[in-house]
Amino acid sequence: MLAEPSHSVGQSVSRRLVALWQDDRGFVISIELILIVTILVIGLIAGLTALRDAVVSELTDVARGVQQLHQSYQANGATGAASSTSGSGIIDRVDVETSDVSFCTAVYGLDESL
């Protein structure tokens, strides 16, 4: 079996590329796919933005809940016949907020007295 000369392989590839370039049978389908993908990407961006806002809101609620935990405790000492232990305790102080404005969650239209 003899190998073909390299120029005929190059011409064959060139003819195929020209034929593909001139073929417009899939053009309408390509434009439709581009339009559908564009609409899907825009919807995906809007959905991910809403998801981000919901996650930030929930994490804000969790952070506020953790800040409100009261962690004070007191353990009394014990005294026995020949030994004793002293007690221990701690008083948890209120966290001081630097601002009354929350940058994480904004609720509009509510009465300020709430």
VMD Tcl script that builds the backbone (N, CA, C; Angstrom):
set m [mol new atoms 342]
animate dup $m
set s [atomselect $m all]
$s set {name element resname resid chain x y z} {
  {N N MET 1 A 0.848 -1.162 0.000}
  {CA C MET 1 A 0.000 0.000 0.000}
  {C C MET 1 A 0.898 1.229 0.000}
  {N N LEU 2 A 0.657 2.127 -0.899}
  {CA C LEU 2 A 1.483 3.319 -1.037}
  {C C LEU 2 A 0.822 4.498 -0.330}
  {N N ALA 3 A 1.641 5.297 0.308}
  {CA C ALA 3 A 1.129 6.485 0.994}
  {C C ALA 3 A 0.845 7.577 -0.025}
  {N N GLU 4 A -0.198 8.360 0.258}
  {CA C GLU 4 A -0.526 9.464 -0.642}
  {C C GLU 4 A 0.460 10.602 -0.417}
  {N N PRO 5 A 0.709 11.376 -1.439}
  {CA C PRO 5 A 1.574 12.545 -1.248}
  {C C PRO 5 A 0.913 13.529 -0.281}
  {N N SER 6 A 1.722 14.282 0.451}
  {CA C SER 6 A 1.217 15.171 1.492}
  {C C SER 6 A 0.374 16.303 0.923}
  {N N HIS 7 A 0.626 16.715 -0.324}
  {CA C HIS 7 A -0.154 17.828 -0.876}
  {C C HIS 7 A -1.598 17.413 -1.130}
  {N N SER 8 A -1.860 16.141 -1.428}
  {CA C SER 8 A -3.244 15.713 -1.652}
  {C C SER 8 A -4.016 15.649 -0.334}
  {N N VAL 9 A -3.334 15.306 0.771}
  {CA C VAL 9 A -3.987 15.301 2.081}
  {C C VAL 9 A -4.342 16.736 2.462}
  {N N GLY 10 A -3.446 17.663 2.231}
  {CA C GLY 10 A -3.706 19.075 2.522}
  {C C GLY 10 A -4.851 19.612 1.682}
  {N N GLN 11 A -4.910 19.200 0.414}
  {CA C GLN 11 A -6.005 19.650 -0.447}
  {C C GLN 11 A -7.331 19.057 0.017}
  {N N SER 12 A -7.314 17.815 0.478}
  {CA C SER 12 A -8.529 17.169 0.967}
  {C C SER 12 A -9.062 17.893 2.203}
  {N N VAL 13 A -8.166 18.218 3.122}
  {CA C VAL 13 A -8.575 18.947 4.325}
  {C C VAL 13 A -9.080 20.331 3.943}
  {N N SER 14 A -8.409 20.963 3.010}
  {CA C SER 14 A -8.817 22.289 2.565}
  {C C SER 14 A -10.207 22.247 1.931}
  {N N ARG 15 A -10.470 21.234 1.114}
  {CA C ARG 15 A -11.795 21.097 0.489}
  {C C ARG 15 A -12.873 20.874 1.546}
  {N N ARG 16 A -12.561 20.085 2.550}
  {CA C ARG 16 A -13.546 19.833 3.613}
  {C C ARG 16 A -13.849 21.106 4.407}
  {N N LEU 17 A -12.820 21.877 4.714}
  {CA C LEU 17 A -13.035 23.123 5.442}
  {C C LEU 17 A -13.861 24.112 4.626}
  {N N VAL 18 A -13.590 24.202 3.330}
  {CA C VAL 18 A -14.376 25.089 2.461}
  {C C VAL 18 A -15.822 24.612 2.407}
  {N N ALA 19 A -16.020 23.312 2.311}
  {CA C ALA 19 A -17.387 22.772 2.270}
  {C C ALA 19 A -18.128 23.061 3.576}
  {N N LEU 20 A -17.443 22.924 4.706}
  {CA C LEU 20 A -18.077 23.234 5.986}
  {C C LEU 20 A -18.394 24.724 6.105}
  {N N TRP 21 A -17.499 25.570 5.594}
  {CA C TRP 21 A -17.708 27.010 5.668}
  {C C TRP 21 A -18.911 27.433 4.830}
  {N N GLN 22 A -19.102 26.806 3.681}
  {CA C GLN 22 A -20.192 27.176 2.783}
  {C C GLN 22 A -21.512 26.509 3.150}
  {N N ASP 23 A -21.490 25.530 4.009}
  {CA C ASP 23 A -22.710 24.829 4.409}
  {C C ASP 23 A -23.457 25.682 5.428}
  {N N ASP 24 A -24.696 26.042 5.111}
  {CA C ASP 24 A -25.482 26.868 6.025}
  {C C ASP 24 A -26.728 26.146 6.524}
  {N N ARG 25 A -26.756 24.852 6.460}
  {CA C ARG 25 A -27.929 24.104 6.906}
  {C C ARG 25 A -28.124 24.192 8.417}
  {N N GLY 26 A -27.073 24.321 9.191}
  {CA C GLY 26 A -27.193 24.382 10.641}
  {C C GLY 26 A -27.172 25.794 11.196}
  {N N PHE 27 A -27.221 26.799 10.314}
  {CA C PHE 27 A -27.106 28.184 10.751}
  {C C PHE 27 A -28.269 28.605 11.641}
  {N N VAL 28 A -29.493 28.304 11.229}
  {CA C VAL 28 A -30.674 28.709 11.993}
  {C C VAL 28 A -30.674 28.020 13.355}
  {N N ILE 29 A -30.311 26.769 13.394}
  {CA C ILE 29 A -30.260 26.041 14.656}
  {C C ILE 29 A -29.203 26.654 15.574}
  {N N SER 30 A -28.081 27.074 15.016}
  {CA C SER 30 A -27.030 27.693 15.828}
  {C C SER 30 A -27.512 28.999 16.440}
  {N N ILE 31 A -28.197 29.826 15.651}
  {CA C ILE 31 A -28.720 31.089 16.167}
  {C C ILE 31 A -29.753 30.822 17.257}
  {N N GLU 32 A -30.605 29.835 17.053}
  {CA C GLU 32 A -31.606 29.495 18.065}
  {C C GLU 32 A -30.932 29.024 19.354}
  {N N LEU 33 A -29.904 28.217 19.224}
  {CA C LEU 33 A -29.190 27.742 20.411}
  {C C LEU 33 A -28.511 28.888 21.152}
  {N N ILE 34 A -27.939 29.819 20.407}
  {CA C ILE 34 A -27.306 30.973 21.048}
  {C C ILE 34 A -28.350 31.783 21.807}
  {N N LEU 35 A -29.528 31.979 21.217}
  {CA C LEU 35 A -30.598 32.719 21.880}
  {C C LEU 35 A -31.077 31.994 23.138}
  {N N ILE 36 A -31.270 30.692 23.036}
  {CA C ILE 36 A -31.726 29.910 24.190}
  {C C ILE 36 A -30.682 29.932 25.304}
  {N N VAL 37 A -29.418 29.751 24.956}
  {CA C VAL 37 A -28.352 29.765 25.962}
  {C C VAL 37 A -28.253 31.140 26.617}
  {N N THR 38 A -28.411 32.206 25.829}
  {CA C THR 38 A -28.367 33.557 26.393}
  {C C THR 38 A -29.485 33.764 27.404}
  {N N ILE 39 A -30.696 33.333 27.063}
  {CA C ILE 39 A -31.832 33.465 27.982}
  {C C ILE 39 A -31.598 32.632 29.239}
  {N N LEU 40 A -31.069 31.427 29.075}
  {CA C LEU 40 A -30.790 30.583 30.237}
  {C C LEU 40 A -29.730 31.200 31.147}
  {N N VAL 41 A -28.704 31.790 30.570}
  {CA C VAL 41 A -27.641 32.406 31.373}
  {C C VAL 41 A -28.183 33.606 32.142}
  {N N ILE 42 A -29.024 34.414 31.488}
  {CA C ILE 42 A -29.620 35.559 32.188}
  {C C ILE 42 A -30.493 35.074 33.345}
  {N N GLY 43 A -31.281 34.038 33.115}
  {CA C GLY 43 A -32.098 33.469 34.190}
  {C C GLY 43 A -31.254 32.877 35.301}
  {N N LEU 44 A -30.159 32.237 34.929}
  {CA C LEU 44 A -29.262 31.651 35.926}
  {C C LEU 44 A -28.625 32.733 36.795}
  {N N ILE 45 A -28.246 33.835 36.179}
  {CA C ILE 45 A -27.661 34.939 36.941}
  {C C ILE 45 A -28.679 35.499 37.926}
  {N N ALA 46 A -29.913 35.683 37.467}
  {CA C ALA 46 A -30.959 36.196 38.368}
  {C C ALA 46 A -31.231 35.210 39.503}
  {N N GLY 47 A -31.278 33.931 39.191}
  {CA C GLY 47 A -31.515 32.919 40.220}
  {C C GLY 47 A -30.392 32.847 41.231}
  {N N LEU 48 A -29.160 32.908 40.772}
  {CA C LEU 48 A -28.022 32.862 41.692}
  {C C LEU 48 A -27.954 34.118 42.560}
  {N N THR 49 A -28.367 35.255 42.007}
  {CA C THR 49 A -28.413 36.480 42.802}
  {C C THR 49 A -29.441 36.355 43.922}
  {N N ALA 50 A -30.608 35.815 43.599}
  {CA C ALA 50 A -31.639 35.609 44.626}
  {C C ALA 50 A -31.161 34.606 45.674}
  {N N LEU 51 A -30.478 33.556 45.240}
  {CA C LEU 51 A -29.938 32.569 46.174}
  {C C LEU 51 A -28.900 33.201 47.097}
  {N N ARG 52 A -28.028 34.024 46.528}
  {CA C ARG 52 A -27.020 34.710 47.339}
  {C C ARG 52 A -27.675 35.580 48.408}
  {N N ASP 53 A -28.693 36.351 48.016}
  {CA C ASP 53 A -29.372 37.218 48.976}
  {C C ASP 53 A -30.045 36.409 50.081}
  {N N ALA 54 A -30.641 35.276 49.726}
  {CA C ALA 54 A -31.296 34.434 50.733}
  {C C ALA 54 A -30.277 33.838 51.700}
  {N N VAL 55 A -29.129 33.398 51.187}
  {CA C VAL 55 A -28.087 32.821 52.049}
  {C C VAL 55 A -27.528 33.887 52.986}
  {N N VAL 56 A -27.295 35.086 52.462}
  {CA C VAL 56 A -26.784 36.173 53.307}
  {C C VAL 56 A -27.790 36.505 54.403}
  {N N SER 57 A -29.068 36.521 54.060}
  {CA C SER 57 A -30.105 36.805 55.054}
  {C C SER 57 A -30.133 35.743 56.152}
  {N N GLU 58 A -30.060 34.477 55.767}
  {CA C GLU 58 A -30.080 33.404 56.766}
  {C C GLU 58 A -28.827 33.427 57.641}
  {N N LEU 59 A -27.679 33.671 57.047}
  {CA C LEU 59 A -26.452 33.737 57.838}
  {C C LEU 59 A -26.456 34.943 58.776}
  {N N THR 60 A -27.106 36.032 58.352}
  {CA C THR 60 A -27.265 37.186 59.232}
  {C C THR 60 A -28.113 36.815 60.438}
  {N N ASP 61 A -29.199 36.074 60.203}
  {CA C ASP 61 A -30.046 35.623 61.313}
  {C C ASP 61 A -29.269 34.723 62.274}
  {N N VAL 62 A -28.451 33.832 61.733}
  {CA C VAL 62 A -27.648 32.943 62.581}
  {C C VAL 62 A -26.648 33.754 63.408}
  {N N ALA 63 A -26.005 34.725 62.778}
  {CA C ALA 63 A -25.024 35.547 63.498}
  {C C ALA 63 A -25.690 36.337 64.616}
  {N N ARG 64 A -26.862 36.871 64.337}
  {CA C ARG 64 A -27.577 37.615 65.384}
  {C C ARG 64 A -28.005 36.683 66.514}
  {N N GLY 65 A -28.397 35.472 66.179}
  {CA C GLY 65 A -28.765 34.501 67.209}
  {C C GLY 65 A -27.588 34.131 68.088}
  {N N VAL 66 A -26.414 33.965 67.491}
  {CA C VAL 66 A -25.218 33.629 68.266}
  {C C VAL 66 A -24.827 34.796 69.165}
  {N N GLN 67 A -24.990 36.027 68.662}
  {CA C GLN 67 A -24.667 37.189 69.489}
  {C C GLN 67 A -25.585 37.292 70.702}
  {N N GLN 68 A -26.790 36.781 70.598}
  {CA C GLN 68 A -27.754 36.891 71.693}
  {C C GLN 68 A -27.629 35.769 72.726}
  {N N LEU 69 A -26.747 34.815 72.493}
  {CA C LEU 69 A -26.574 33.742 73.473}
  {C C LEU 69 A -26.053 34.305 74.793}
  {N N HIS 70 A -26.620 33.836 75.863}
  {CA C HIS 70 A -26.181 34.252 77.199}
  {C C HIS 70 A -25.243 33.166 77.721}
  {N N GLN 71 A -23.967 33.501 77.844}
  {CA C GLN 71 A -22.969 32.494 78.163}
  {C C GLN 71 A -22.453 32.594 79.599}
  {N N SER 72 A -23.182 33.289 80.436}
  {CA C SER 72 A -22.761 33.364 81.839}
  {C C SER 72 A -22.976 32.020 82.519}
  {N N TYR 73 A -22.107 31.707 83.462}
  {CA C TYR 73 A -22.295 30.485 84.243}
  {C C TYR 73 A -21.697 30.690 85.628}
  {N N GLN 74 A -22.122 29.837 86.529}
  {CA C GLN 74 A -21.555 29.851 87.873}
  {C C GLN 74 A -21.583 28.427 88.408}
  {N N ALA 75 A -20.455 27.977 88.899}
  {CA C ALA 75 A -20.360 26.660 89.532}
  {C C ALA 75 A -19.950 26.882 90.980}
  {N N ASN 76 A -20.774 26.431 91.889}
  {CA C ASN 76 A -20.472 26.601 93.312}
  {C C ASN 76 A -19.378 25.624 93.738}
  {N N GLY 77 A -18.640 26.035 94.726}
  {CA C GLY 77 A -17.607 25.169 95.267}
  {C C GLY 77 A -18.217 24.034 96.077}
  {N N ALA 78 A -17.411 23.039 96.333}
  {CA C ALA 78 A -17.862 21.887 97.128}
  {C C ALA 78 A -16.951 21.741 98.341}
  {N N THR 79 A -17.555 21.375 99.450}
  {CA C THR 79 A -16.786 21.176 100.675}
  {C C THR 79 A -17.090 19.787 101.201}
  {N N GLY 80 A -16.040 19.042 101.494}
  {CA C GLY 80 A -16.190 17.702 102.044}
  {C C GLY 80 A -15.613 17.649 103.453}
  {N N ALA 81 A -15.387 16.450 103.949}
  {CA C ALA 81 A -14.868 16.259 105.309}
  {C C ALA 81 A -13.464 16.823 105.445}
  {N N ALA 82 A -12.586 16.517 104.478}
  {CA C ALA 82 A -11.200 16.968 104.622}
  {C C ALA 82 A -10.745 17.812 103.438}
  {N N SER 83 A -11.641 18.156 102.498}
  {CA C SER 83 A -11.212 18.911 101.318}
  {C C SER 83 A -12.304 19.886 100.889}
  {N N SER 84 A -11.890 20.815 100.041}
  {CA C SER 84 A -12.856 21.770 99.483}
  {C C SER 84 A -12.331 22.288 98.147}
  {N N THR 85 A -13.227 22.703 97.320}
  {CA C THR 85 A -12.859 23.328 96.045}
  {C C THR 85 A -13.605 24.644 95.940}
  {N N SER 86 A -12.966 25.579 95.304}
  {CA C SER 86 A -13.629 26.868 95.122}
  {C C SER 86 A -14.473 26.818 93.852}
  {N N GLY 87 A -15.447 27.647 93.793}
  {CA C GLY 87 A -16.306 27.705 92.612}
  {C C GLY 87 A -15.703 28.598 91.541}
  {N N SER 88 A -16.354 28.649 90.443}
  {CA C SER 88 A -15.917 29.534 89.362}
  {C C SER 88 A -17.148 30.064 88.646}
  {N N GLY 89 A -16.955 31.081 87.874}
  {CA C GLY 89 A -18.070 31.650 87.132}
  {C C GLY 89 A -17.607 32.768 86.224}
  {N N ILE 90 A -18.463 33.154 85.346}
  {CA C ILE 90 A -18.189 34.265 84.441}
  {C C ILE 90 A -19.507 34.945 84.127}
  {N N ILE 91 A -19.454 36.236 83.979}
  {CA C ILE 91 A -20.640 37.003 83.604}
  {C C ILE 91 A -20.430 37.507 82.183}
  {N N ASP 92 A -21.310 37.091 81.308}
  {CA C ASP 92 A -21.233 37.503 79.908}
  {C C ASP 92 A -21.839 38.891 79.776}
  {N N ARG 93 A -21.112 39.785 79.172}
  {CA C ARG 93 A -21.615 41.143 78.981}
  {C C ARG 93 A -22.274 41.254 77.608}
  {N N VAL 94 A -23.105 42.263 77.459}
  {CA C VAL 94 A -23.828 42.485 76.206}
  {C C VAL 94 A -22.845 42.948 75.144}
  {N N ASP 95 A -22.960 42.366 73.947}
  {CA C ASP 95 A -22.134 42.818 72.833}
  {C C ASP 95 A -22.559 44.224 72.435}
  {N N VAL 96 A -21.587 45.064 72.199}
  {CA C VAL 96 A -21.880 46.438 71.816}
  {C C VAL 96 A -21.807 46.531 70.304}
  {N N GLU 97 A -22.899 46.976 69.709}
  {CA C GLU 97 A -22.904 47.154 68.262}
  {C C GLU 97 A -22.302 48.512 67.938}
  {N N THR 98 A -21.551 48.569 66.867}
  {CA C THR 98 A -20.908 49.824 66.487}
  {C C THR 98 A -21.874 50.753 65.773}
  {N N SER 99 A -22.946 50.214 65.247}
  {CA C SER 99 A -23.888 51.030 64.495}
  {C C SER 99 A -25.270 50.413 64.587}
  {N N ASP 100 A -26.282 51.245 64.476}
  {CA C ASP 100 A -27.652 50.742 64.461}
  {C C ASP 100 A -28.062 50.274 63.073}
  {N N VAL 101 A -27.243 50.560 62.079}
  {CA C VAL 101 A -27.576 50.219 60.697}
  {C C VAL 101 A -27.011 48.846 60.374}
  {N N SER 102 A -27.835 47.992 59.817}
  {CA C SER 102 A -27.382 46.676 59.386}
  {C C SER 102 A -27.033 46.743 57.910}
  {N N PHE 103 A -25.831 46.323 57.575}
  {CA C PHE 103 A -25.422 46.335 56.185}
  {C C PHE 103 A -25.775 45.037 55.481}
  {N N CYS 104 A -26.259 44.042 56.213}
  {CA C CYS 104 A -26.555 42.747 55.614}
  {C C CYS 104 A -28.002 42.639 55.150}
  {N N THR 105 A -28.928 43.115 55.963}
  {CA C THR 105 A -30.333 42.962 55.636}
  {C C THR 105 A -31.006 44.319 55.720}
  {N N ALA 106 A -31.680 44.689 54.670}
  {CA C ALA 106 A -32.413 45.946 54.668}
  {C C ALA 106 A -33.882 45.630 54.437}
  {N N VAL 107 A -34.741 46.075 55.349}
  {CA C VAL 107 A -36.178 45.878 55.215}
  {C C VAL 107 A -36.792 47.253 55.064}
  {N N TYR 108 A -37.482 47.470 53.959}
  {CA C TYR 108 A -38.059 48.770 53.678}
  {C C TYR 108 A -39.560 48.743 53.907}
  {N N GLY 109 A -40.107 49.870 54.289}
  {CA C GLY 109 A -41.543 49.991 54.438}
  {C C GLY 109 A -42.050 49.650 55.822}
  {N N LEU 110 A -41.179 49.345 56.766}
  {CA C LEU 110 A -41.610 49.038 58.124}
  {C C LEU 110 A -41.584 50.302 58.969}
  {N N ASP 111 A -42.451 50.340 59.954}
  {CA C ASP 111 A -42.493 51.449 60.884}
  {C C ASP 111 A -41.222 51.445 61.723}
  {N N GLU 112 A -40.627 52.590 61.928}
  {CA C GLU 112 A -39.376 52.683 62.682}
  {C C GLU 112 A -39.556 52.320 64.155}
  {N N SER 113 A -40.798 52.372 64.670}
  {CA C SER 113 A -41.011 52.074 66.080}
  {C C SER 113 A -40.927 50.587 66.379}
  {N N LEU 114 A -40.929 49.743 65.331}
  {CA C LEU 114 A -40.847 48.300 65.549}
  {C C LEU 114 A -39.480 47.999 65.958}
}
mol reanalyze $m
mol bondsrecalc $m
mol representation Tube
mol addrep $m
